[in-house]
Amino acid sequence: QRWKGYAKWPPTNSTRETSLWLTSARRLALSPPALSRKVERTLCFRYDPANPTPALGGPSFNPFNSGARNQRALERRGDVVVFSSPVLRRALVVVGYVRLRLRAASSAR
């Protein structure tokens, strides 16, 4: 891994915009899922404030719990929603601005 420098930001010479779609099968798709009355279009989970999801890795002042960590145990929790892509066949470099459009609803009062 190395740092890359660019004369212009965001770089324009070798980049292309790619959209990823979240599916009800908890996958990342390169095209929007077909809408059908038979297809579930929402994912639901219940959050319990008495049992919060613990933090593993990431930025932390604790050197024993910082950095990249295996998140598989947390991903199996019923109050965590994960979207995955197929296994990458080659390295993927993400450069530039990342945008997210997400529709969400809550029953919280």
C-alpha positions in Angstrom: 0.0 0.0 0.0 1.2 3.4 -0.8 0.0 7.0 -0.9 -1.0 8.4 -4.3 -0.9 12.0 -5.3 -3.0 13.7 -7.9 -2.5 17.0 -9.7 -6.3 17.6 -9.7 -9.0 16.6 -7.2 -11.0 14.6 -7.8 -8.8 12.8 -10.3 -10.4 12.6 -13.8 -8.0 10.7 -15.9 -8.6 7.1 -14.8 -11.8 7.2 -12.8 -15.4 6.3 -13.5 -18.5 6.7 -11.5 -19.9 3.4 -10.3 -23.3 2.9 -8.5 -23.8 0.1 -6.1 -27.3 -0.9 -5.1 -28.3 -2.5 -1.7 -30.6 -5.5 -2.2 -33.1 -7.2 0.1 -30.8 -10.2 -0.2 -28.1 -8.2 1.6 -25.9 -8.0 -1.4 -24.3 -5.1 -3.3 -25.4 -5.1 -7.0 -24.1 -3.2 -10.0 -27.6 -2.6 -11.3 -30.8 -1.7 -9.5 -32.9 -4.7 -8.3 -36.1 -5.3 -10.3 -39.1 -4.2 -8.4 -41.8 -6.8 -8.1 -44.7 -7.3 -5.7 -43.1 -10.7 -4.9 -39.8 -9.2 -3.9 -39.2 -8.0 -0.4 -38.0 -4.4 -0.7 -37.2 -3.6 2.9 -35.0 -4.9 5.6 -35.9 -4.6 9.3 -34.1 -5.0 12.5 -34.8 -4.2 16.2 -32.4 -2.1 18.1 -32.2 -2.7 21.9 -30.5 0.1 23.8 -29.9 -2.3 26.7 -27.8 -4.5 24.4 -25.8 -2.1 22.1 -23.5 -3.4 19.4 -19.9 -3.2 20.7 -17.3 -1.4 18.8 -14.4 -3.5 17.4 -11.5 -1.8 15.8 -11.5 1.4 13.9 -10.2 4.7 15.4 -9.6 4.3 19.1 -7.3 5.5 21.9 -7.1 1.9 23.0 -4.1 0.3 21.1 -5.5 -3.2 21.7 -8.8 -2.4 20.1 -7.9 -0.1 17.2 -7.3 -0.7 13.5 -8.8 -3.3 11.2 -10.6 -6.2 13.1 -12.6 -9.2 12.0 -16.3 -8.1 12.3 -17.9 -11.5 11.5 -19.2 -12.1 15.0 -20.9 -8.7 15.1 -22.3 -9.2 11.6 -24.2 -12.2 12.8 -26.1 -10.2 15.4 -29.8 -9.7 14.7 -29.5 -5.9 15.1 -26.8 -5.4 12.5 -27.5 -5.2 8.7 -24.6 -6.0 6.4 -24.4 -5.8 2.6 -21.7 -7.7 0.8 -20.4 -8.0 -2.7 -19.1 -11.0 -4.5 -15.4 -11.7 -3.9 -13.3 -9.2 -5.7 -11.1 -10.7 -8.4 -8.7 -7.8 -8.5 -7.8 -4.9 -6.3 -10.4 -2.1 -6.0 -9.3 1.5 -5.5 -11.9 4.0 -4.4 -10.9 7.6 -5.1 -12.9 10.8 -5.1 -16.1 11.7 -3.5 -18.4 9.0 -2.2 -22.1 9.7 -2.1 -24.8 7.7 -0.4 -28.6 8.0 -1.0 -30.4 6.0 1.7 -34.1 5.8 2.5 -34.7 4.8 6.1 -37.7 4.8 8.4 -38.1 4.3 12.1 -40.8 3.3 14.5 -39.0 5.0 17.4 -41.1 7.4 19.5 
